[in-house]
């Protein structure tokens, strides 16, 4: 019995000791640092150094962490230019809750007393390197920070590599800081080495002719070698669709007169692929999509595809033949045949065939398409009206320009497009008309990176005799409605008409990460005669940035429509 009593006593004592140890905690408090970035870095440094879990801290460990605190704070503020801070520390407790308080006076920032930055070798007269040298953030008199130091080094060596000096390296990389004199001397010497150039390009065997592959090359033999340009070339071939993988091998050991031959290792893709999809659009309802695609049909890289789309509003069967142009990454010729049926709204209906011949290329920063459409269409404007037959030969062109960085995750940018087309009875058409359609969209931060504004406008005008409006088939009339034009209205429920005018404004705010919320107003209409009878849709939107572009969900009210109905609509894909 006595042994049992002793064991129980020991167990109780052990449990009490364990609970006492588990109850100890340490909190770090820093005062005197107003810059949040510097303060957060100092607190993070203290937390990282506190290696043990708070639940198992001992008094001796708390004392050790506290004594090392000033040294850790000094290390944390140094990258921001503060090399001589004054730190007063105090350790207190209330029971088992301990608080380490550090009152920090950062003092003045350290400036560069002398910046000895030198460019040695043939690259010291290269204009790109000398321009970069003039832009380095660290110069004599500038505030010294490790961020600016790294940016200075990266700017110079990246510029040298991009200019063809791929052997460039720093032979002297030294910082001398005297804390007592509070001076900083920077010694940095970049040895550029010789300049290299692009040599001949060879391709591993593939089903695509070398003559086509060479048209993807974005440089000429003898141009300064650049890893960035070589990566761009590799991406262009990857995006062509012909290959499963593309590997660029610069053979520097085979360079002659500093010209580096490039060996491209190509792994062919499957020649044919299929796509089948079932979707739902808030405007079109359920949709069935399917396609058969030939990535190439011959060694010249020609492509062919068959596509079908079935929905309650639009049905289409399309065959397209594509021929690469002189610059195949942006230039191409297409022959497209389409059989379609349209039921845009209520009792309107149309079905017909279209053959399009198009030439697309990029010039002066604009994606330009010039085409001729041959249209045969049978249509009616209402169930009470009979069908009309229309034929048209329609030449036209489209100019489009997108200015942005990442097209799938836009922080700011703009899109402008302009289309003109027309037909004449003298060329075998059943109607005379000229039609133009202009669109603009602008995305830009508002005040801070967590707010942004989106403005959008569209103008459409058809030059046609007023008595001939009904002779213009439905596929050539203007329509509006849906998440891409007038939110709160059904897809293509506004129209048909010969004029179109839409304006839209939206303000969005970031909630967290890639999630945004917005409020918007869309106003406009499709009409045949002036003055315009403007319709308005307004509401809220929820936007989430996905890898394929934003997923947008809107709740909009058609405020000028009878009953002011509410409508949910959604979209996914690039904004511009």
Order of alpha helices (4+ residues) and beta strands (2+ residues): alpha-beta-alpha-alpha-beta-beta-beta-alpha-alpha-beta-beta-beta-alpha-alpha-beta-beta-beta-beta-beta-beta-beta-beta-beta-beta-beta-beta-beta-beta-beta-beta-beta-beta-beta-beta
